Amino acid sequence: MFTGIIETLGIIKEIEKDQENLHVTVESDITHELKIDQSVAHNGICLTVVKIENKNYTVTAIKETIDKTSIETWKVGDIVNLERAMKLGDRLDGHIVQGHVDQTGVCTNIKEANGSWVFTFKYDTSLNNITIEKGSITVNGTSLTVVNSELDSFSVAIIPYTFEHTNFNTFKIGTEVNLEFDVIGKYVSRLNELRK
């Protein structure tokens, strides 16, 4: 369980294909605090630490994860948002994030707005995910509030702190991102599906 409040950034140092799996090695300033078997969200994808060496650690993604996320587009040198699992009793500053990416989306617009930024994302509606105006959404693991909710797109407003401390500052039009829809929105969507 995560909160969507990004702790730090990591740099991808190596990507190794192993049959249907991907082993991703990341350099991070929190590596010395990690343990083998610990869960860490990488751009919103919950992955398990399998190896630690100096400032680097390695996680493994299986086919299910590769198929549902943007991980296959990652390259050496890419910057990823990192968050360790929340501790019981911590404040929940973002919202309940499972680290289970629902699908990917694509950045379609970036607009500066007098000291902040508005990012717009489009997603495939065939998976029946929905956003709710002023509801929560997780983009690359970052807990955000939805603005301009549409049937197949939504926008989020990014303050300078978030822009500087996440990988939003690397986004361009066409950037593929991981989306985890709010659990309440998923519930509403599932109810609507069952009623048909």
N, C-alpha and C positions, 0 to 999 in steps of 0.2 A: 504494500500500500504506500502511495506517495501523495504529495500535496500539490505538485506542479510548481513549486517554488524552486527555481534552479539554484543549485549550490555553487557550481563552478563550471568551467568549460574544460574539455579535453581535446587533444589533438590525436587523430588517427595516425599511428606509426606503421602499422602493418595489417594487411588483410590476406588471410590464407584460406583457400578453398580446400575442403576436405570432404570428398564425396558430395553429399547434399548439404553439408554444414559450412558455415563461415566462422573462422576464428579471427576476431578483431582485437588488435592490440592498441591500447590507448595510453597516452602519457597524460598524467594529471597531477595537480598539486594535492589531491586527497589520496593518492595511491598508498602512501605510508599508513593511512588509517583503515585501509580495506583488509578484508580477510577472504580466504578461499571460501566459496559457497555463498558469499554475500550477494544480495540483489542490488543492482544499480540501474537506474533508468538512463538510457542513452537516447536523446531526442525522443523521449517518451516510451522507448522500448525497454521493458524489464528484462535484463540479461544477467546471468550468473557469472561471478568472477571465478575463473578456473585456474589462473596462474598469476603470480605477482613476481616481478623482477625489477629491482631498483625503482625508478619513477614510472615504470610501465606495468600495466596489468592486461590480462587477456580475458575476453568473454566469448562465448560460442552462441551462434544463432542457428537454429534448426530450420528445416524447409518451411514449416508452418509460419515462422516469423519472417523468413525471407519473402514468402509469397504475399504477406499482408502489409509489409512495411516498405520504407524506402531504403532499407539497409543495403540492398544490392547496388544502389547508385553511389554509395559512399566510396571515397577515394583516399589514399594516403595524403595527409595534409589537411583533410577536412576538419572543421571544428564542430564538436558535438556538445549539446547541453547535457549536464550530468546532475543527477539527484540520487542520493542514497535513500533507502526505505525509511519511512518515518518511524520514530520511536513511540511506543505507547505512552500517552500522557503529554506528548508535545502539542503545541498549538497547531491547529489546522489553518494555516494562513491562506492557502489557495482553496482547493476543493478536493474531494475524494477522487484520487487518480489511481487506477489499478495497474498502469504500466502495460496494459494489453491494448495495443493499437488496433482500432477498428478498421481503418483503411487509410489510404494516402489522399492527399489533396494537392492542388497546384496553385501557387501564388499567381494571381492574375492582375494585381494592381498594387502599387505602393505610392502613397500620397503623403507628402510632408504637410503637417497641420500646425504651424506656429509653435514649434518646440516639441511636437510629438509626431507620430507617424500612424497612418491608417493602412493596414495590410488587408487585402481581400484575397480569399481563397475559394476555389471551385472544387467540388467533389462529386463523385458518381452517386446518384440517388438509388441505384438498383439494389444497394445493400440496406435500404430502408433506414439509414441514419438521418437524424434531423437535428437542427439547431433551434434554439429558442431565444428570442430577443431578450437580452440581459441575462441569459443563462450562461453556464460555464462551458468552455471548450478547452481541450488541451492540444496545443500545436507544438510539435517537437518537444513534448514534455512540459511546456510552459502553460500554467493555469491562466486563462484569460476570460474576459467577458465578451460575449457576442454582441456585436452591433450590426445593424442592417442584415438581419437574418432573412434569407431567401430560400426557395425550395432546394437549390443546388449550390448555394454559395453563402458566404457570411464574411463579415469584416471584424477586425479587432483593432483597438487603439493601443499603441505601444508608447509608453512613457520613456523618457531618456534613460532612466536607470535600467529598465528591461532591455532597451535597445543596446546598451553598452555591455550588459552582463549576460547576454544570451547570444545565440547565433543568428538572431533576427537581422543583425547588421551585415550578414553575408547574403541575405536573400535577394534574389532578382526575380523579375517576371519569368515564370517557367520553373522556378525552384519547386521540387517535390518535397512535401512535408508529411510527417506522421500525424494523424488525427485520432484522438480518443474523445468520443462524444460523452457528454455528461450522462451519468448513470440514470438520472431522472428522465432525460430526453430519450434514452434507450428504452426505458420502461413505457413511456407514452407511445413511442413508435411500435413497440411489441404489442401493446394493447390494441392499437389501431389495426395492426396486421391480423390479430386474432378475431377482430370484429368483422372482417371482410368475408 
